[in-house]
């Protein structure tokens, strides 16, 4: 195992009640702010529906866990590919968009992310997986009601999104100001992150029949956090996205979690 794995800092997250999702008031505020800032006017008709997937606030009890302070990097994923003869994802084969070893891996499916976790678990003899949606969201804002991992106001100074005009990934520890409540990097922007949770309505909510449901079917895996190619609305902690088949949504990676 090379130094790429040991570069990860494991952040301890205490157990407790996590309140994930959004209230109707929070959804209205998000809609009012972002509806004139979306990347395409064609999104406006569906935008409210996308946000309603966050409703209502859902209380989940979490046992303590550890989570990686950064998404899995090209460097670490490259080692996995070399040891298992898995194909290189696009972020490794395209060094312009993908960047170097310290940039996050992307172009990874949920199945590939879970396969990586199985390999790493057996390699270091620990039970490593990707975080659930509740674990991810709690690591982003703890017991606060922060809108974004870093606070309540969006700024391209805190994250790498379309608004930053960088148009490619950045090293995983570039944005000190953008760290989450528990000190995690890149929970907003850079690459979208798979979580180990399939889409369904929260308790007392309703399943939202939007474009993703029609394209992917029910029970698709959720993505969190947004990417360099998408707008800052996806950086909202509560946002629930999915892997749309269009190429501009291919910038998907993951971070790691360990149950305690």
N, C-alpha and C positions, 0 to 999 in steps of 0.2 A: 504493500500500500504506500503510495507516494505522499508527498507533503500536501497535496490538494485536499485530501480528506482531513488531515490534521489542522488545516487552516480554518475549518468550521469551528465556530464557537457555539456550544450548546447552551441555550437559554432555558433556565428552569422556570416553568409556569406553574404556580400553585393551583391546587384544585379549588373548586367552588362553583357557584352558580353563574353561568355565563348567559347574558341576555343578548341574543343575537337577533338580527333582523331590524325592522324599522316600524315606527308608529306611522299612522296616516299623516300626522303633522310633519314628521321628518321627510316622508315621501313627497308631500306637497312642496316643502322647501327645496328639495333636490330638483323637483320638476321645474319650479320657478327659476332656479338658478341656471340649470343646464339646457333648458329647451331652446334657448337662443344661441347656445354655444356648441351644439352637436356638429359632428363632422359632415353630416348630410341632412338636408331638409327632409329627405325621404324617411328619416328616423322619427320625425316628430309625431306621426300618427300612432306609432307603436311604443314610444318612449314611456308613457305612463304605465302601460301594461308591463313593460320590463321591470319597472320599479315596484310594481305591486307584488311581484314575486317575493319581496322582502317582508311582506305583511302577513300576520301581525308579529310583534316581538315575541320571541320564543325563548323560554328559560330552559337551559340545559345544565345538568350537573356534570362537571368535569373532574376526573381524578387528576392528580399532578402529572405533568409530562414535561419532556424537554423537546425543544424545536430548534432547528438550525437557524442561525442568525442571518444566513444568506441562502438564496436558491442554489441548487446544484449547478456547478460551473462546467464550462466546456472541458477544463482540465480533468476534473474528476470523472465526468462522463466518458471522456476519451479513454481513460484507464479501463473503465468497464467494457467499452467496445473492444479494446485490444485484448483483454483477457477472455472475453466470451465470444469473439468473432461476430458481434452484433454490428449491423450497418451504422455508419456515422450519420447522425442527424444533420439537417441542413446548416445549423449554426456552426458545426465543425467543418463541414465541407465548403461553406461560403464564409471566408475569413473577412470579407468586407462588412456584410451585415452582422455576421456572428461574432466578430471580434476575437480576442485572444483567450488564453486559458482562464483569466479572471472574469470573463463575461459569462452571463448565465447561459446554460444550454437551452435551446428551443427547437421546435419542430418535433417534439416528443409527444407521443400519444399517451393516454392514461395507462394502457397496457404496458408500454415501454417503461413508464415511470415505476409501475409496480414491479416489473421484472428487475429493474435496477435495484429496487429496495430488497428484493429477495437475494440478489447477488451480494449486496453490501452486508446484509444481515448474516449470511453464511460466512462472509470473509472476515468479519470482525466479531462474530458471535454475539450479536445484539439484535433485538427485535426492532428493526427499523422499518418504517412505512412512511406514507405521506400523511399530513394532518387531515383530520376531518374538517368539515366546514366550521363547526363550532370551535374546534381547537385553533384553527387559523384566525377566525374572527376575534377570539378572545386574546390571542397573542398580539393582534393588531391594536386593540384599544382597551384591553382589560375590562374593568367594571365601569369605565367612563362611557359617555355617549359621543366620543369623538366621531366626526364625520369621515375623516381621513386618518390614516395611521399616525400622522404627525400632529393633527389638531383639526380645527374646524374650518380653516380657510384653504382653498386650493391655490397652489403656486407652482409654476414650472421650475422654480428654484429648488423644490423639494423632491422632484421625481422626474423620470424620463418618460414623457408621453408625447403625443402628437404636438401638443402646444410647445414643447421644448425645441422642436425643429432640428433635432439631432439625427433622426431618421435611421438609427441603428441602435443596438444595445450599447450599454456602458458598463464598466467594471462594477461588480456587485456592491462594493462599499464606497461608491462615489458620493452618495447623497447623505451626508451626516445629518443635515437638517431634516431629512425625510424619515428618520428612524421611527419605528412604532413605539407604542406605550412601553413595551418591554424591551425595546432596543434592537428590534429586527430591522434589517435593511430591505429595501426594494419590495415592501408589501403594497406599494402603489407604483405602478409603472414598470418599465424595463421589459418584463415578460409576464404574461398571464400564468397563474399557477393552478395546477390541478389540485383538488382536494378529494379526499376519500369519501365523498358523499354524492349521491345521485339526487337530481332535482325531484322534489315533491313539495306540495304545499306544507307550510308550517301548520302545527295544530290550530284548528279553528280558522284556517285560511282556505283559499280555493286554488286549485291548479290553474295557472294562467295559460291559456291557449294562444301562444304567440308564434312567431316565425320559427323559433328554435324547436318548439314542440312539434310543429308540423313537419320540419325537416328531419330532426333527429329521433322523433318518437318520445315516448314517456321514459323517464328514468335515465336521462343522460347525466354524465358526470359534470360537476360544477367547476367552473374556473373563477378565480378571484384575482383582483388587483390591477387589471389593465396592463397595457404594453406600450412600447415606444411608438407603435403604429396606430394606436387608438386614442380616443379623447380622454380627458381627465375625469369624466363622469364615472368611468370604470374603476377609478382609484377609491371610490367610496367604499368603506369597509363592509357595508352591508350588501353591496351589489352582488347579484347572482347571475353569472354569465354562463355560456356554453360554447363548445367548439363549433362555430359555424363553418361550413365547408369552403367558403370563399378564401382565397389565398391570404388576404390581409389579416385573417384571424389565425394564421398558422404559428404565431409566435408564442407557443405554449411550453412551459417548463414546470418545475416543481421544487419544493423544499422538503426537508426530512423531519420526521418526528420519532421520538422514542417514548413508549409508555413506561410508566414507573410503577 
